Amino acid sequence: MRKNLVVWNHQGNNQSVLHKAADLLKAHDQKAVVVIFINDFHDEQRLNTKHIASLEEQVHHILGADRVEECLIAKGNKAAWIIEYCREHDVELVIKPWRRNKQHFYTKSDWQLIRHLNSHLLLVRAGKWDGYHRILAAVDVFEPSEVQKAVNKLVMERASFWAETRNSQLDVVHCITMSKIAIELDMVEQIEVEKSHKPLREAQLDKLVEQYQVPIERRHVLAGRPEQVIDKVANSLGADLIVLGSQGKRAVGNLYLGDTATRILEHLSTDILIVRPMVDE
């Protein structure tokens, strides 16, 4: 069985990621390995056996002793440690908190994981949380490559499974991509683009989601920039989890690659589940 890895950055003692992980593990009837990063301990003398035991006790208390396979202590480059551990231990899902820095919505470590991690990645925000009530899956159905088809299928499988296990409402969004120049200069009216392309895109989306029992009113096809469309739909729905597909550093698709991925993630303020096909690097 593939593993789950919960990452707890002890700095600030924020336990949100532990509480969310506890709920998800219980809902999915799974266990996890927990790694506690202690980069804030610059004085090694302060880091004694008693303190480590206290951290581990918090983990077992919040997650439940029966949900914790192992509790690890780590220090140093978080992204490098996580990527290496996942490669060596066949990890399926990494649950990690995100923290906004001064320049970007996500940190350098987050971007390294998004690009290089060969596992699914759940980035969770801090704060109170009472479960995922509305999940939004974002897919690209326009002339998808074989890799993009696999990514779309995986997005729907994960989103549907999480919605079912959480008793959540599932919505799906597809963006009819318009160029930034066209939007800014009003060269192409959004309403005309939707009128022209929407019927075909809706048919393609219907074919993708037909087996996942997503009602027509929960299938959203809009024209614009992906980062704006996904954010707009998420806000209008009150979505608390967005599922995105990634082809990783070898991506060739046009929706979640490079600058577009950056813009999408920096616009969102919900928890993000990034899924990618499980293949060897």
Stockholm file with secondary structure:
# STOCKHOLM 1.0

chainA/1-281         MRKNLVVWNHQGNNQSVLHKAADLLKAHDQKAVVVIFINDFHDEQRLNTKHIASLEEQVHHILGADRVEECLIAKGNKAAWIIEYCREHDVELVIKPWRRNKQHFYTKSDWQLIRHLNSHLLLVRAGKWDGYHRILAAVDVFEPSEVQKAVNKLVMERASFWAETRNSQLDVVHCITMSKIAIELDMVEQIEVEKSHKPLREAQLDKLVEQYQVPIERRHVLAGRPEQVIDKVANSLGADLIVLGSQGKRAVGNLYLGDTATRILEHLSTDILIVRPMVDE
#=GR chainA/1-281 SS CCEEEEEEECGGGCCHHHHHHHHHHHHHTCCEEEEEECTTCCCGGGCCHHHHHHHHHHHHHHHCGGGEEEEEEECSCHHHHHHHHHHHHTEEEEEEECCCCSSCSSCHHHHHHHHHCSSEEEEECSSCCCCCCEEEEEECCSSCCHHHHHHHHHHHHHHHHHHHHHTCEEEEEEEEECCHHHHHHTSSCHHHHHHHHHHHHHHHHHHHHGGGTCCGGGEEEEEECHHHHHHHHHHHHTCSEEEEECCGGGCCCSSSSHHHHHHHHHHCCSEEEEECCCCCC
#=GC SS_cons         CCEEEEEEECGGGCCHHHHHHHHHHHHHTCCEEEEEECTTCCCGGGCCHHHHHHHHHHHHHHHCGGGEEEEEEECSCHHHHHHHHHHHHTEEEEEEECCCCSSCSSCHHHHHHHHHCSSEEEEECSSCCCCCCEEEEEECCSSCCHHHHHHHHHHHHHHHHHHHHHTCEEEEEEEEECCHHHHHHTSSCHHHHHHHHHHHHHHHHHHHHGGGTCCGGGEEEEEECHHHHHHHHHHHHTCSEEEEECCGGGCCCSSSSHHHHHHHHHHCCSEEEEECCCCCC
//
